[in-house]
């Protein structure tokens, strides 16, 4: 094994999500806004979607009235490091949007922190984006040909500028923002969930394929959290306001309850008077939605709801399918923490094998650097996981993981377990082999780096040093994802990184 192969930095560990969005609008009862603390609500909401992006965070607020000024604060780092109490006090207003970023396009630096804010003839707009445009190159060319300068390499800035450069939409007098959004959705079909803020409203937008998630929540009044739990239905008028988030897991911490998803192709307008669905942009005939299956398998928090089902439940069903497809005799079933844990619990349950932890994760490792010495490089995954050696000594272990990307991390884990006393290590992967890159907001390595593109399953088993290796089949994955869906609603899932069949042909 070369030094490079032995170096397993945390950055090599897996796939990376592109971003998290959170927005909030206070209700106005009788024209008076509720006393909702919008900036603290946004801050807590962004903490709730922190797992979707850890490079930088930004919040923009306004007063919810036409032509009101914007308050802006953006910073590199985690949400809790980016904002102090003083910052939140200065972020005044009754409406706001926020963003946590992981870069797939554009550098990881201050100019790329979202939301992007630009001045237009009709006032300022702020835009927060999760996703990646598959036709960014040609859209960029169109803007540059029209004399529009771009200051970053980010396609989120591109989207913002596209919104402002739609000359036929309401110029010179009006501000036909819905018209602008519709035009942009016609030009850029995938991939984006967007929050667009004007001084008096927030638009929540999902691309026509619904590739990235976005959902609405109701902010309950403070009285709903009194000493005695009351199962009461609140009318829209009684609410403190509305929230919109990449994931519903962020709602609990801000006192909100899940309402519904923003539908693929839908534009929802949220003001102090409530929310209205304003527009649905259709997909080309015969095309199904293409919600990213990796949200279920890996990215999302297990307590989030997508398409009416909890992510944790879908992960358990992946474990059930895996047990049916690839059982093995073993003393215990375990997991590479944390996203594969529900699948491992169900795999163990199905086969009647005890579930036990064999790895303790150090959640404080964070980003690591290329290690300067061979000794440090060879420590590999030991920087991130400690073996629970008394649990694994002399045992035949089934280790469940959610995915194998490059294979070097799994190889290090198998070596770590065997060095710590495991008799056998059988790998079961709760998703199918990843063979193709993603062009829609997920940082998947190139084809040359994806181990499943380079080697057969048997060669991968040999490479990682496992006693056996099986992946969940694509049919098994789709069965697990689709079992809990409402069959009366149109649904469809992107599995392009498994099959190479992209919902929209990307620009190469
Ligand atoms: S290619 Fe893979 S990671 Fe990208 S959106 Fe499709 S399923 Fe998700």
Boltz pocket constraint, residues with backbone or C-beta under 6 A from the ligand:
constraints:
  - pocket:
      binder: B
      contacts: [[A, 211], [A, 290], [A, 291], [A, 292], [A, 293], [A, 294], [A, 295], [A, 436], [A, 437], [A, 438], [A, 439], [A, 440], [A, 441], [A, 442], [A, 444], [A, 494], [A, 495], [A, 496], [A, 497], [A, 498]]
      max_distance: 6.0
